[in-house]
Amino acid sequence: MQVFKLYIKLLKNSWVSIAIYAFIFTALIIILSRFQGNEITDFKQSKVKTALVNYDKDSPIVQDFIEYLKEFCDFKDLGRDEMKITDALFFRDVEYVLTIPYNFGEEYLMGKEVAVEKKSVPDSIYTTAVDAAVNNYLNTGRSYLKAVPGITEEQLMSYIREDVNVKTEVTIDKSTKDTKSYEFANYYFNYASYVLLSCCLLGIGMVMVTFHNIDILRRNTVAPISIKNMNAQLIVGNIIFVLAFDLLFIILSVILNNDKGITENVLLYWLNLIIFSISAMAISYLIAMLIKSRQAAQAISSVLPLGLSFLSGAFVPQFLMGDFVLKLASFTPVYWFIRGNDSIAKLNGSNHENINNIFIYMLIQIGFAAALFALSLVVSKKKSQRNN
């Protein structure tokens, strides 16, 4: 086992760089676990920063209207300077501008079709609640003005408040919730593809570059150990190296995940990771055949995994990416690993429609690994012939 011992010795020389990647991964996953979605048990209304321009301050109905809106709005007094208000809206100092025109209250009580002026930040999701509150108050008042002729202003305000203050309590029956959320596991293993590939390129690349140095190759050719035996020991070393990282990632996933249960989905995540690690090992072996220095191995281990991860959806979900990018990414095993993880996250106790697709994605990764290993053998044979 001289070759295997030498493999381990060479691997130790690169342990600092590999440990840095492992540390970054651990820190990234810990940060991710901090933001892991917890079960939501209540809802709290967020107030929208609103600039109020009121030209009808003396009207009691307007004052009651504004008082009601304070539940939804954090009012800011910016005066009546149109330029100042526009700048505040542009720089997001406020997200909503509400303007109440002169004689609004009087004309409103007379049943005229008057309206307040509303401006908001384009495409803002926060202003919807304010729009709904404004319409709710004014439309409720109009209904009473039409239905109750001669109603006083005080009665109108009382009836409006009684109606708009009605709250509906919404509860979620936990007994009907038979599915688990695998959001954390999905993100975790997607990120793992980046670090696993980086560590394989760095660790395996460093070792294999040394073994394929022309002087060492010529010396090994006349050594008492056969080339077949030497390659077998190198393969064993690579497999142990990759499986060690797989085990590390699996243990971390169990420790950091709030849900400690090991379900069918979790086992599929583990299996998908192990299969992807074979592809990562194949990529690393092929790259090691093509490069000539340890510096090149370090550079590629930093650039290639990052590019493949962004391209394949490890950092940005695949459903947010364009068709052309996804088509390009489908020529990499990372894409199929991510797609498998995303499909596993959708599985639950009553839906196994995607499980066949998951195994197909795994087989595609194995196909990539076989093709890359075959290409590596061709490159290795060409290099041997050239060196001899």
Number of C-alpha atoms within 10 A of each C-alpha: 11 9 17 18 13 16 21 15 12 18 21 13 13 15 14 11 14 19 12 12 19 20 13 12 19 17 12 14 22 16 11 15 18 10 10 15 12 9 7 7 7 7 7 5 8 12 17 20 20 25 26 22 22 20 15 18 16 11 16 15 21 21 15 15 19 17 12 17 17 14 14 22 23 16 20 15 11 15 12 14 9 11 9 12 20 15 12 17 21 14 10 13 15 22 21 28 22 19 17 20 16 13 15 22 21 17 13 18 17 12 13 11 9 17 15 13 11 14 15 20 16 11 8 10 8 17 23 12 16 21 15 11 19 19 14 14 20 16 13 16 22 19 12 16 19 11 10 11 8 8 13 12 16 10 11 19 18 12 14 21 17 10 13 13 10 8 7 6 5 8 8 9 7 7 6 7 8 9 12 14 15 20 13 21 24 22 21 25 25 28 19 24 23 25 26 25 27 25 28 24 31 28 26 30 29 23 27 26 21 19 19 19 12 16 12 11 17 14 9 16 14 10 10 7 13 12 14 9 12 15 13 14 19 23 15 13 21 25 15 12 18 23 16 12 19 21 14 12 22 19 11 15 20 15 11 18 17 13 13 10 9 9 10 13 21 19 13 18 24 19 15 24 27 19 19 27 25 21 26 28 26 26 23 29 25 23 22 26 19 15 16 16 14 17 12 17 24 18 12 19 23 18 11 14 21 19 11 19 23 19 22 29 24 25 15 13 15 20 9 9 14 9 11 9 14 17 13 12 20 15 12 17 24 27 27 24 29 28 22 25 26 22 18 25 20 19 19 16 10 8 10 12 12 14 17 10 15 21 15 14 22 23 15 18 25 19 14 21 22 15 15 21 20 14 16 21 15 14 15 16 12 12 15 15 9 8 11 10
